[in-house]
Amino acid sequence: MSDRDSDDSSYIIEEKKYAISTNKCGTLYVYVQGDLSQADKKAVFLTVHDLGCNHTVFHQFLEHPCMLEIKQRSIFIHVDIPGQEDNAPDFSDDYNFPTMQLLAEDLVSVLDQLKVSLVVGLGEGAGANILARFGMVHPARILGLILVHCTTKKSGFMDFFKDKFINWRLSSSGMNPTAEQYLVFHKFGGTLAEQLEAVDNKEKLIQEYTEKLKNSINNKNLRKYVEAYMNRTDMSASLEKNFKVDTLLVVGAKSSHLPAVQATFSHMDKSKASILKIDDVSDVISQSPEKFAQSILLFCKGIGMLTSVTMPGVDRVRTFSGGEDQLAALGAGGRRRTLSMEEYDQPRRRSLTPGTMFIPKALQEAANK
């Protein structure tokens, strides 16, 4: 099948499945979209999913027209957390589900076995927490991190008991309504009734999400992932000193995760981290794909990737490291050398500093158009 379907305007990227053996987590199933032989010439994204889903949560987003140009010039490596793949069998009795830290540490095995040197991490919720830990353990393998609804504190007192209550009701026999409501709250930021108010497509989104919970996700295995997230260690105190990766934190303004994301940002080195709040949404990826795609593109341009990609509302706002480049891009004086198309497309590691303070404003303006 050709990459471009003549009857479809979307850009089709076939997916290849790998079984990666790791030291601490057993076998991880990894799904690659794109040609890994081109990894040194394209942007490579490593994705990790949230609770109650798997790598397929990124499929619909990548197939959205707003991701066309990015997808054409990128490779996506999707990691399924153990036991979370569609129709997964029950864990064996002797399987010990890994901690969030162990999951993070074993991601390097995925990159090593796929022979990929550098990636941009893209994670949501629990997956964002895992990628943040990976960024601290293996910063040399990360060009940048885009973390949606990331919290780095441990589960709070009330959350602990709420999660325990929910976990007791996640069983192999089916999805308990209380557990389902909690997972909907975790993803969409409120009760079902609250989420359906004044939102045209959220009812459909929630229905699709709960149907997948009931029909595709192994609830017994999901319980293990929820427990691992609930028992996560607090790494917020070490963020400013030990977190050295260029990072964009993204959160929906109506998300229940907003206070936790803001708290995470408060502990980070502001020369490396930016935060973007997207108005009027709780689930950023499914409710605001265009704005999220714009944010991804702006961030990648800021770290020297996807610099030849243009997008309506974004191509006229370019972000570069360094004061002179930034001023030239903004039309504030000065000149910079014209790059060839090959140079534009060549991924290169660059820091957001010292022009970092421009990034949040540019991202916020693009996101809220």
C-alpha positions as CSV (number, residue, x, y, z in Angstrom):
1,M,0.0,0.0,0.0
2,S,1.3,3.4,-0.8
3,D,1.8,6.0,1.9
4,R,-0.7,8.3,0.3
5,D,-4.1,7.1,-0.4
6,S,-5.5,8.8,-3.6
7,D,-9.0,8.6,-2.2
8,D,-8.1,10.1,1.2
9,S,-6.4,13.4,1.9
10,S,-4.8,12.0,5.1
11,Y,-1.3,10.8,5.1
12,I,-1.2,7.0,6.0
13,I,1.7,5.7,8.0
14,E,1.6,1.9,8.5
15,E,2.3,0.6,11.9
16,K,4.8,-2.1,12.8
17,K,4.6,-4.0,16.1
18,Y,7.7,-5.0,18.2
19,A,8.0,-7.1,21.3
20,I,10.9,-5.5,23.3
21,S,12.5,-7.5,26.1
22,T,13.5,-5.4,29.1
23,N,15.4,-6.1,32.3
24,K,12.8,-4.8,34.8
25,C,9.4,-4.8,33.1
26,G,9.4,-8.0,31.0
27,T,8.1,-7.6,27.5
28,L,7.0,-4.2,26.3
29,Y,4.9,-4.1,23.1
30,V,5.9,-1.1,21.0
31,Y,4.3,0.2,17.8
32,V,6.2,2.2,15.3
33,Q,4.7,4.5,12.7
34,G,7.3,5.6,10.2
35,D,10.7,4.4,8.8
36,L,13.2,3.8,11.6
37,S,16.0,3.9,9.0
38,Q,15.3,7.6,8.7
39,A,15.5,8.3,12.4
40,D,18.6,10.5,12.0
41,K,16.8,12.7,9.5
42,K,13.4,13.0,11.0
43,A,11.8,14.0,14.3
44,V,11.2,10.9,16.5
45,F,8.5,11.0,19.1
46,L,8.2,8.5,21.9
47,T,4.7,8.3,23.3
48,V,3.4,6.8,26.6
49,H,-0.3,6.6,27.3
50,D,-2.5,7.4,30.4
51,L,-4.6,5.1,32.6
52,G,-7.6,3.4,31.0
53,C,-6.2,3.4,27.4
54,N,-3.2,2.3,25.3
55,H,-1.2,3.6,22.4
56,T,-4.3,3.8,20.2
57,V,-5.3,7.0,22.0
58,F,-2.7,8.7,19.8
59,H,-4.0,7.3,16.5
60,Q,-7.0,9.5,16.2
61,F,-4.9,12.5,17.0
62,L,-2.2,11.7,14.4
63,E,-4.9,11.1,11.8
64,H,-6.3,14.6,12.3
65,P,-5.6,16.9,9.4
66,C,-3.8,19.3,11.7
67,M,-1.1,16.7,12.2
68,L,-0.5,16.1,8.4
69,E,2.7,18.1,8.0
70,I,4.2,16.9,11.3
71,K,3.4,13.3,10.6
72,Q,5.0,13.4,7.2
73,R,8.3,14.4,8.7
74,S,8.3,12.4,11.8
75,I,8.5,8.9,13.3
76,F,6.3,7.8,16.2
77,I,7.3,5.1,18.7
78,H,4.3,4.2,20.8
79,V,4.8,2.2,24.0
80,D,2.0,0.2,25.6
81,I,2.3,-0.2,29.4
82,P,2.4,-4.0,30.2
83,G,-1.0,-5.6,30.0
84,Q,-2.8,-2.5,28.6
85,E,-2.8,-3.5,24.9
86,D,-6.2,-4.3,23.4
87,N,-7.6,-7.7,24.5
88,A,-4.5,-8.4,26.6
89,P,-4.6,-11.7,28.5
90,D,-4.5,-11.7,32.3
91,F,-1.1,-11.3,33.9
92,S,0.4,-14.6,35.2
93,D,0.2,-15.2,38.9
94,D,4.0,-14.6,39.4
95,Y,4.1,-11.3,37.4
96,N,5.1,-8.3,39.5
97,F,3.8,-5.1,37.9
98,P,6.6,-2.5,37.7
99,T,6.6,0.8,39.5
100,M,6.4,4.0,37.6
101,Q,10.2,4.5,38.1
102,L,11.0,1.0,36.7
103,L,8.8,1.7,33.7
104,A,10.7,4.9,33.1
105,E,14.1,3.3,33.4
106,D,13.3,0.5,31.0
107,L,12.3,2.9,28.2
108,V,15.9,3.2,27.3
109,S,15.8,-0.5,26.3
110,V,13.2,0.4,23.7
111,L,15.4,3.0,22.2
112,D,18.5,0.9,22.3
113,Q,16.9,-2.1,20.6
114,L,15.3,0.1,18.0
115,K,18.6,1.8,17.5
116,V,17.2,5.3,18.1
117,S,19.5,7.8,19.8
118,L,17.3,10.8,20.5
119,V,13.5,11.3,20.9
120,V,10.9,13.9,21.8
121,G,8.8,12.4,24.6
122,L,5.0,12.9,24.3
123,G,3.0,11.6,27.3
124,E,-0.4,12.0,28.9
125,G,-1.3,11.6,32.6
126,A,0.4,8.6,34.1
127,G,2.4,8.3,30.8
128,A,3.6,11.9,31.3
129,N,4.8,11.0,34.8
130,I,6.8,8.1,33.4
131,L,8.4,10.2,30.7
132,A,9.3,12.9,33.2
133,R,11.1,10.2,35.2
134,F,12.8,9.0,32.0
135,G,14.0,12.5,31.3
136,M,15.6,12.6,34.7
137,V,17.3,9.2,34.4
138,H,18.4,9.5,30.7
139,P,18.5,13.2,29.8
140,A,21.0,12.5,27.0
141,R,18.4,10.5,25.1
142,I,15.8,13.3,25.2
143,L,15.6,16.3,22.9
144,G,12.5,17.6,24.7
145,L,9.4,16.5,26.6
146,I,5.8,17.4,25.9
147,L,3.8,16.4,28.9
148,V,0.0,16.6,29.1
149,H,-1.6,16.7,32.6
150,C,1.7,15.7,34.3
151,T,1.9,15.6,38.1
152,T,5.1,14.8,39.8
153,K,3.8,14.7,43.4
154,K,2.7,11.5,45.0
155,S,-1.0,10.7,45.4
156,G,-2.6,12.9,48.0
157,F,-4.4,11.7,51.2
158,M,-7.9,11.8,49.7
159,D,-6.7,10.6,46.3
160,F,-5.1,7.6,48.0
161,F,-8.3,6.4,49.6
162,K,-10.3,7.3,46.5
163,D,-8.0,5.3,44.3
164,K,-8.0,2.4,46.8
165,F,-11.8,2.4,46.8
166,I,-11.8,2.4,43.0
167,N,-9.1,-0.3,42.7
168,W,-11.0,-2.7,44.9
169,R,-13.8,-2.5,42.2
170,L,-11.6,-3.1,39.2
171,S,-11.8,-6.8,38.6
172,S,-11.6,-9.3,35.7
173,S,-15.4,-9.7,35.8
174,G,-16.1,-6.3,34.4
175,M,-15.9,-2.5,34.9
176,N,-17.7,-1.4,38.0
177,P,-19.7,1.8,37.5
178,T,-17.8,3.6,40.3
179,A,-14.4,2.7,38.8
180,E,-15.7,3.9,35.4
181,Q,-16.7,7.2,36.8
182,Y,-13.3,7.7,38.4
183,L,-11.5,7.0,35.2
184,V,-13.8,9.4,33.3
185,F,-13.0,12.0,36.0
186,H,-9.3,11.3,35.7
187,K,-9.4,11.8,31.9
188,F,-12.0,14.5,31.4
189,G,-11.9,16.3,34.7
190,G,-15.4,15.9,36.2
191,T,-18.4,13.8,36.7
192,L,-20.3,12.6,33.6
193,A,-23.1,15.1,34.2
194,E,-20.7,18.0,34.6
195,Q,-18.8,17.1,31.4
196,L,-21.9,17.0,29.3
197,E,-22.8,20.6,30.1
198,A,-22.4,23.0,27.1
199,V,-20.0,20.8,25.2
200,D,-21.1,19.5,21.8
201,N,-18.8,16.6,21.3
202,K,-17.9,15.5,24.9
203,E,-20.8,13.1,25.2
204,K,-19.4,11.2,22.1
205,L,-15.8,11.3,23.5
206,I,-16.9,9.9,26.8
207,Q,-19.0,7.2,25.2
208,E,-16.0,6.1,23.0
209,Y,-13.7,6.1,26.0
210,T,-16.0,4.1,28.3
211,E,-16.8,1.6,25.5
212,K,-13.1,1.0,25.1
213,L,-12.8,0.5,28.8
214,K,-15.5,-2.1,28.7
215,N,-14.7,-3.9,25.5
216,S,-10.9,-3.7,24.9
217,I,-9.0,-3.0,28.1
218,N,-8.3,-5.9,30.5
219,N,-9.7,-4.5,33.8
220,K,-7.7,-6.8,36.0
221,N,-4.5,-5.6,34.3
222,L,-5.7,-2.0,34.4
223,R,-6.0,-2.3,38.1
224,K,-2.3,-2.9,38.3
225,Y,-1.5,0.2,36.3
226,V,-3.8,2.3,38.5
227,E,-2.2,1.0,41.6
228,A,1.3,1.7,40.3
229,Y,0.3,5.3,39.5
230,M,-1.4,5.6,42.9
231,N,1.8,4.5,44.6
232,R,4.1,6.7,42.7
233,T,6.9,8.4,44.5
234,D,7.2,12.2,44.8
235,M,9.9,13.6,42.6
236,S,8.8,17.3,42.7
237,A,11.5,18.3,45.2
238,S,14.3,17.2,42.9
239,L,12.9,18.8,39.7
240,E,14.7,22.1,39.7
241,K,18.1,20.6,40.5
242,N,18.0,17.4,38.5
243,F,15.5,18.0,35.6
244,K,17.6,19.4,32.7
245,V,15.4,18.6,29.7
246,D,13.5,21.3,27.7
247,T,9.9,20.7,28.6
248,L,6.5,21.9,27.7
249,L,3.7,21.2,30.3
250,V,0.2,21.3,28.7
251,V,-3.0,21.3,30.7
252,G,-6.7,22.0,30.0
253,A,-8.1,25.0,31.8
254,K,-11.1,22.9,32.9
255,S,-9.0,19.8,33.8
256,S,-9.0,18.5,37.4
257,H,-5.2,18.2,36.9
258,L,-4.7,22.0,36.6
259,P,-3.5,22.6,40.2
260,A,-1.1,19.6,40.1
261,V,0.4,20.7,36.8
262,Q,0.9,24.2,38.1
263,A,2.5,22.8,41.2
264,T,4.8,20.7,39.0
265,F,5.8,23.8,37.0
266,S,6.5,25.8,40.2
267,H,9.3,23.3,41.0
268,M,11.0,23.3,37.6
269,D,13.9,25.3,36.2
270,K,12.1,28.1,34.3
271,S,14.9,28.3,31.8
272,K,14.0,24.8,30.7
273,A,10.3,24.5,31.3
274,S,7.2,26.3,29.9
275,I,3.6,25.8,30.7
276,L,0.6,26.1,28.4
277,K,-3.0,26.2,29.6
278,I,-5.5,25.6,26.8
279,D,-8.8,27.4,27.5
280,D,-12.3,25.8,27.7
281,V,-11.2,22.1,27.6
282,S,-10.5,19.4,30.0
283,D,-9.1,16.6,27.7
284,V,-6.5,18.5,25.6
285,I,-5.8,15.8,23.0
286,S,-9.3,14.8,22.0
287,Q,-11.1,18.2,22.6
288,S,-8.5,20.5,21.1
289,P,-6.3,18.7,18.6
290,E,-5.6,21.8,16.4
291,K,-4.3,23.9,19.3
292,F,-2.3,20.9,20.7
293,A,-0.7,20.3,17.3
294,Q,0.2,24.0,17.1
295,S,1.8,23.8,20.5
296,I,3.8,20.7,19.5
297,L,5.0,22.4,16.4
298,L,6.1,25.6,18.2
299,F,7.9,23.6,20.8
300,C,9.7,21.5,18.3
301,K,10.8,24.6,16.3
302,G,12.2,26.0,19.6
303,I,14.4,22.9,20.0
304,G,15.5,23.0,16.4
305,M,13.2,20.4,14.9
306,L,10.5,20.5,12.2
307,T,11.7,23.9,11.3
308,S,10.5,23.6,7.7
309,V,7.0,22.7,8.7
310,T,4.3,25.4,8.4
311,M,0.8,25.5,9.8
312,P,-1.9,28.1,9.7
313,G,-1.5,30.5,12.6
314,V,1.9,29.1,13.5
315,D,4.3,29.5,10.6
316,R,4.5,33.3,11.1
317,V,5.5,32.8,14.7
318,R,8.9,31.1,14.8
319,T,10.8,30.4,18.0
320,F,14.6,30.1,18.0
321,S,17.1,29.9,20.8
322,G,19.3,32.9,21.3
323,G,18.3,36.6,21.4
324,E,19.5,37.6,17.9
325,D,17.8,34.7,16.2
326,Q,14.6,35.3,18.1
327,L,14.5,39.0,17.4
328,A,15.1,38.3,13.7
329,A,12.3,35.8,13.6
330,L,10.0,38.3,15.3
331,G,11.0,41.1,12.8
332,A,12.6,43.1,15.6
333,G,15.8,43.8,13.8
334,G,19.0,41.9,13.0
335,R,19.5,39.2,10.3
336,R,20.1,35.5,10.4
337,R,21.6,33.2,7.8
338,T,19.1,31.6,5.4
339,L,19.0,27.8,5.8
340,S,18.6,25.3,3.0
341,M,15.5,23.0,3.1
342,E,17.8,20.1,4.0
343,E,19.2,22.1,7.0
344,Y,15.7,23.0,8.1
345,D,14.6,19.4,8.1
346,Q,17.7,18.1,9.9
347,P,16.9,17.6,13.6
348,R,19.4,19.3,15.8
349,R,19.6,19.7,19.5
350,R,19.2,23.3,20.7
351,S,18.3,24.9,23.9
352,L,15.3,27.1,24.5
353,T,17.4,29.5,26.5
354,P,18.0,32.4,26.7
355,G,14.8,33.1,24.8
356,T,12.6,30.8,26.9
357,M,10.3,33.4,28.3
358,F,9.1,34.1,24.7
359,I,7.9,30.5,24.3
360,P,5.0,30.4,26.8
361,K,3.5,33.6,25.4
362,A,3.8,32.4,21.8
363,L,2.3,29.1,22.6
364,Q,-0.5,30.6,24.6
365,E,-1.4,33.0,21.8
366,A,-1.4,30.2,19.2
367,A,-3.4,27.9,21.5
368,N,-6.1,30.5,22.2
369,K,-6.8,31.7,18.7
